[in-house]
């Protein structure tokens, strides 16, 4: 851990959410196997969602990163809102996760509309769709999707960006009204979390053959392809 940055409450919230998500996604399923994302452990997906928001910069709120980290825990694992509550996550974080948790047969539009009703859920849905869009285009991870998936994720990003998109500053007001005031992360805290999340991804990619592992690790470096892709405005990613 980088000793130059004191682990504030905000940073601690993000790290706690990442740890919780890893434990949830690493549990064996009913068939005894673990969920995967492409050829990687599934936890790489929420890690990338968090990383995308960190790379884009601007006003970054810990609660948003926590929802990004946890966005699939209730939908895809045996975790529940009650288990999140029992762990100590705040109502705003649990509400954000609930907003991106849908029934399996829900349509893309239904899922997107539900997410847009919650500020943190809307942000997590956008980060989730951006990561899946890039992955299904084969630009980020071993390609396991189809062009159909890419179109679905592209439409989700477009729908989320249509109309008035909430600014991060509005989320601060939303949290304050809920009695959960938040402090935006400082530049030093953002840099610390970027380094931490990159390290976690690097640990997970060791399941890959050496050449693929080397490519992903290299792409996370400053000036690397993955960092370049994830730092772009989501609207530009649609038309890339």
N, C-alpha and C positions, 0 to 999 in steps of 0.2 A: 504494500500500500504506500502511496506517495505521502511521505511525512510532511511535505510542504503545505498540504491542504488539511485543515482541521475538518473532521467529518461532522458537518453541521447536521441539524435535524433534517433539513431538506435532502442532503446527500444520503443520509442514513435511510430515509424513506425509500429512495430509489434503489439502494443496494439491498434493502430488505425485500423489496418487491421482486428484484431479479433473483435473489436466493429462493424465495418462495416459488416463483414460476419454474425454476429449474427442478426443484424437488417434485413439483406437481407433474411436469412433463416427462420427467425421468422414470416415473413409476411404470412398471410393466402393465400393459393392458390385459383384457380378459384372455387373450391368446398367448400371453406370456411375453410378447414382444414390446418394444418401446416405440413410441411414435417418432416418425422421422420427417424431415423437411428436405426434399430432394434426397441426397445421400448422406445428410447430416442429422445429428440429433435435433429434435424439434425445437429445443430451446434456442437454437440459432435464429429462428424466425423472430421471436420477440426481442432478442438482442439486437437484430438488425433494425427493427422498428424503432427502438430506443435510439440507436446510433444515427438513424436518418434524421430524427428530430434534433439531436445534438449537433450534427454536422451542419444543418441548415441555420443554426444560430438564432439570433433575435432574443426575444423574451422567452425564457424557458422556465417552466414551473415544475417543481418536483412531482406534484400530484399527477400532472400529465404524463410524465415519464413512468410513474408507477402504474398508471392505467395501461400505457403501451406495453409494459412488461407483463402485466397480468391479463391482457385482453382475451386470451384463449383459455384461461385456466378453468373457468366455469363451463364453457361450451364444450371443451375437448377433454377434460379430465374429470375425476370424481370430486373435485372441489366444489363448494357451494358458496352462495353469499354469506351463509352463517359461518362457514369455516373461515372465510376472509375476515368477517367481523370478529370472530373469536381470536384470530391472530393479532388483531389490533389495527387493521386498516380502517381508515376513516370513512364515514358515510359517503363523502364525495367520491373517493376512490372506488368504493363498492358500487356506487351508482353509475360511475363511468364504465366499469366492467359489465354491469348489468345491461347497459345500453348497447353494448356490442356482443351480447349473448343472445342468440336466436335459435329457434327450432330448426332442425335440419332441413325441413321442407319449406322454410321461408324463402320467398323470392329475393333476388338481389335488391330490388327496389324497397321491399319491406325491411330488409336488414339495414339499408342505408338510411331510410326514413327514421327508423328507431334510433339509430346512432345520432342523428342530427338533433334529436330532442334533448341531448345532454352535451354540454360543452366539452367535457373531457372525453366522452364517448365519441363525439364527432372527430376530435383530434386523433384518437387512437384508430378509428376506422380509416382515416386518411393515411396514416402511417402504415397500417396493415395493408391497405390496397396498393400503395406505392411499392412496398417490398414485394408483394405477390406479383404485381405487374412486371417488375424488372426480372424476377426469377423466372416467370413463365415466358418471357422474351428470350431467356437463355443468356442474359447479360451479366448474371451475378453468381449463380450457383449451377451445378450440373443440371441440365435442362430436363425436367420431368413433367412439365405442363404441356398444354396444347394451345394453339392459337385461339381456341374458344375461350379458354381461361383468361388469356391475355385481353381479349375483348371485354369480358365481364369485368375484370379489374380496371380496365381503362374507363369503362362507363361508370363504375363506382367513383373513381377519382373525379371524373367530369361532373357527376351529380353533386358530389360533396363541395366542389368548387363553384358550382352554379349559385347564383343569387348572392346573398351577403354572407361571407365567411367570417366567423367570429375571430377577432384579433386576440392574441394572448393577453393583452391588457384587460379585455372584457372577462376573461376567465378569472383574473385576479379579483375583479368585482364580484363575480359569481361566487367564488369561494368565500369571500368576506361576508356576503349576505347569508351564506350557509353556516356562518360561525366557524369557518376553517380558514382564517387568513393565511396567505402564502407569501413567501418572499421569493422573488425570482433568483435563480442561481447566478452566482457571480461568474465572471470570466474564468477565474482560477478553478472554480468548482466544475464548470463545464469541461474544461480541459482535463481535469482529473477523471471525470466520468467517461469521457471519450477514451482515455487511456485504459481505464478499467474494463469497459465494455469490449474494446478491441482485444484485450488480453483474454477475456472470457471466450470470445469467438475463436481466437487462436488455439485455445485449449480444446475446444470442441472439434475443430477441423482435423485433429490428429487421427480421426477414423478414416480419413481419405488417403488414397495413394500419395506418395511424396510429391509428385509433380503438381497434382491438383491442389494439395495443401500449400505448396510453395506459392502457387498463383494467388490463392485467396489471401494468404498472409501478406504477400507483396502488394496486393491491391488495396490493403488497408493503410498502407504507409502514406505519408504526406505526398500528394501528387499522384497517388495510385488510382486505378480505375474505379474501384468500388467507392472510395471516398468522393471521387468526382461525381459519380452517378447519384449517390445519396444526398449530396449537398445541394443538388439542383432544386429549383422550384418545382413542385409536383406537376404544375401545368405544362412545363417543358418536357417532363418525362413522358407524358401521354403521346406527344407527337414525335418523340425521338425515334 
